């Protein structure tokens, strides 16, 4: 019997046997030969990073952080996310929010577009954060998380542009960890 990508195992039967997601190929008194799918091949290197990012995204600390950020944002209106990565802020925003995410990394923008393909009112653009010039007074909220330390980004200029993009009464949500060295 040749079955590609299947591992056959012969087990001694002791009492009642239950196999899930396995195919019983042969049954003899006292023995059962079972075929189980082989372990999946390791994902290609470009997908391994996605698995790690997904695991980190689901950690309680990350979940709590993004929940806290989303709680600061409006339930409707327009939100600009500078340095959006894969759009994790968007995961927590109501459908009434029109979202624009900008990131300098093309692979992150591509993952964000795939993750949020079905989300109406969401757009993602790949752009150098130091060159981003959002429309003045166009947004109800601007988010900038962990963007100041990125190479080539002038944090002060980014903040000035973010503030200029806000409508009167809009909210700027910034998270820039600091240390004595920064």
C-alpha positions as CSV (number, residue, x, y, z in Angstrom):
1,X,0.0,0.0,0.0
2,X,1.5,3.3,-1.0
3,X,0.0,6.5,0.4
4,X,1.9,9.7,-0.2
5,X,2.5,11.9,2.8
6,X,0.9,9.4,5.2
7,X,2.5,7.7,8.1
8,X,1.2,4.2,8.9
9,X,1.2,3.1,12.5
10,X,0.3,-0.3,13.9
11,X,-1.1,-0.3,17.4
12,X,-2.0,-3.0,19.9
13,X,-5.7,-2.9,20.7
14,X,-6.6,-2.8,24.3
15,X,-10.3,-2.4,24.8
16,X,-12.1,0.3,23.0
17,X,-10.1,2.4,20.4
18,X,-11.2,5.7,19.0
19,X,-9.3,7.4,16.2
20,X,-10.1,10.9,15.1
21,X,-8.9,12.4,11.8
22,X,-7.3,9.1,10.9
23,X,-8.1,6.4,8.3
24,X,-8.2,2.8,9.5
25,X,-6.5,0.8,6.7
26,X,-6.5,-2.7,8.2
27,X,-8.1,-4.3,11.2
28,X,-7.0,-7.7,12.5
29,X,-7.8,-9.3,15.9
30,X,-5.6,-7.5,18.4
31,X,-4.1,-5.0,16.0
32,X,-5.2,-1.9,14.0
33,X,-3.1,-0.2,11.3
34,X,-3.9,3.5,11.1
35,X,-2.8,6.0,8.5
36,X,-2.3,9.6,9.8
37,X,-1.4,12.6,7.7
38,X,2.3,13.4,7.8
39,X,3.3,16.5,9.8
40,X,2.9,19.5,7.6
41,X,6.1,20.9,6.0
42,X,7.6,23.9,7.6
43,X,6.2,27.1,6.1
44,X,8.5,29.1,3.9
45,X,10.6,31.7,5.6
46,X,8.4,34.6,4.6
47,X,5.4,33.0,6.3
48,X,7.2,31.9,9.5
49,X,7.4,35.6,10.5
50,X,3.6,35.8,10.1
51,X,3.1,32.9,12.5
52,X,5.4,34.5,15.1
53,X,3.7,37.9,14.7
54,X,0.3,36.3,15.1
55,X,1.3,34.5,18.3
56,X,2.7,37.8,19.7
57,X,-0.4,39.7,18.6
58,X,-2.6,37.3,20.7
59,X,-0.5,37.7,23.9
60,X,-2.6,39.3,26.7
61,X,-0.2,42.3,26.9
62,X,-0.5,43.1,23.2
63,X,-4.2,42.6,23.2
64,X,-4.6,44.9,26.2
65,X,-2.3,47.5,24.6
66,X,-4.3,47.7,21.4
67,X,-7.6,47.6,23.3
68,X,-6.4,50.6,25.3
69,X,-5.4,52.4,22.1
70,X,-8.8,51.7,20.5
71,X,-10.6,53.0,23.6
72,X,-9.0,56.4,23.0
73,X,-10.3,56.6,19.4
74,X,-13.7,57.8,18.1
75,X,-16.5,55.3,17.4
76,X,-17.0,56.9,14.0
77,X,-15.2,59.4,11.8
78,X,-11.8,59.2,10.1
79,X,-8.7,57.7,11.7
80,X,-5.1,58.0,10.3
81,X,-2.6,55.4,11.6
82,X,1.0,56.4,11.0
83,X,3.2,53.3,11.1
84,X,0.2,51.0,10.9
85,X,2.1,47.8,10.4
86,X,-0.5,45.1,9.8
87,X,-3.4,47.2,10.9
88,X,-3.9,45.9,14.4
89,X,-5.5,49.1,15.6
90,X,-8.1,48.6,12.9
91,X,-8.9,45.1,14.3
92,X,-10.6,46.9,17.3
93,X,-12.4,49.8,15.6
94,X,-16.1,49.8,14.8
95,X,-17.2,49.5,11.2
96,X,-18.3,53.2,11.3
97,X,-14.7,54.3,11.3
98,X,-13.0,55.2,8.0
99,X,-9.4,54.1,8.5
100,X,-6.3,55.0,6.6
101,X,-3.1,53.2,7.5
102,X,0.4,54.2,6.3
103,X,3.6,52.2,6.8
104,X,7.0,52.3,5.1
105,X,7.3,48.5,4.9
106,X,5.7,47.1,1.7
107,X,5.4,43.6,3.2
108,X,3.5,44.9,6.2
109,X,1.1,46.9,4.0
110,X,0.5,43.8,1.9
111,X,-0.3,41.7,5.0
112,X,-2.6,44.5,6.3
113,X,-4.4,44.6,2.9
114,X,-4.8,40.8,3.0
115,X,-6.0,40.7,6.6
116,X,-8.5,43.5,6.1
117,X,-9.6,42.9,2.5
118,X,-13.3,42.6,3.5
119,X,-13.3,45.8,5.6
120,X,-15.2,48.6,4.0
121,X,-13.8,52.1,4.6
122,X,-10.2,50.9,5.2
123,X,-7.2,51.8,3.1
124,X,-3.5,51.2,3.4
125,X,-0.6,53.0,1.7
126,X,3.1,52.3,1.6
127,X,5.0,55.6,2.2
128,X,8.1,56.9,3.9
129,X,6.8,58.3,7.3
130,X,9.2,61.2,7.1
131,X,7.6,62.2,3.8
132,X,3.9,61.7,4.7
133,X,1.8,64.9,4.3
134,X,-1.8,64.1,5.3
135,X,-4.5,66.6,4.4
136,X,-4.8,69.3,6.9
137,X,-7.9,69.0,9.2
138,X,-9.0,65.8,7.6
139,X,-9.0,63.3,10.6
140,X,-10.8,62.9,13.8
141,X,-7.9,61.0,15.3
142,X,-4.3,60.2,14.3
143,X,-2.4,57.3,15.8
144,X,1.4,57.1,15.9
145,X,2.7,54.0,17.8
146,X,6.4,53.3,18.1
147,X,7.4,55.5,15.1
148,X,9.9,57.9,16.5
149,X,12.8,55.4,16.6
150,X,12.5,54.3,13.0
151,X,15.5,55.1,10.9
152,X,15.1,58.2,8.8
153,X,12.0,59.5,10.7
154,X,12.1,63.0,12.2
155,X,9.8,62.5,15.2
156,X,9.2,66.2,15.7
157,X,8.2,66.7,12.1
158,X,6.0,63.6,12.2
159,X,4.2,65.0,15.3
160,X,3.7,68.4,13.6
161,X,2.2,66.8,10.5
162,X,0.0,64.5,12.7
163,X,-1.4,67.5,14.6
164,X,-2.0,69.5,11.4
165,X,-4.0,66.5,10.1
166,X,-6.5,66.7,13.0
167,X,-9.9,68.4,12.8
168,X,-10.6,70.9,15.6
169,X,-11.2,68.8,18.7
170,X,-9.5,65.7,17.2
171,X,-7.3,63.4,19.2
172,X,-3.7,62.4,18.7
173,X,-2.7,59.1,20.2
174,X,1.0,58.6,20.5
175,X,3.1,55.9,22.1
176,X,6.8,56.5,22.1
177,X,8.7,54.5,24.7
178,X,11.7,56.4,26.0
179,X,14.9,55.6,27.8
180,X,17.7,57.7,29.1
181,X,19.6,56.9,25.8
182,X,16.8,58.3,23.5
